């Protein structure tokens, strides 16, 4: 009888070790999945931002050169573009607390909860 208890305790300990090993492996794989998703999101977002910055930069140069031809002065054309950006910066500064920050926060929260919902949908399918 004592032998059966020892065997069942050993089996229980082995099962507990197996469960702990499986749980550690699951946690490791879960973290790898999360880190890879964050990295992929960061990489794609960075690529999109770089493309927007380049388009904005070349568009600004194109506008400045066009205005230079219209005004027959390079300094006049580039100065007009600079004034446009200065006015835009002032408008953004004045509206940032009321509209812009709230919109960015709402977008970030919506993106987080969309990803969370996607994760829950994946878990339900499994």
Order of alpha helices (4+ residues) and beta strands (2+ residues): alpha-alpha-alpha
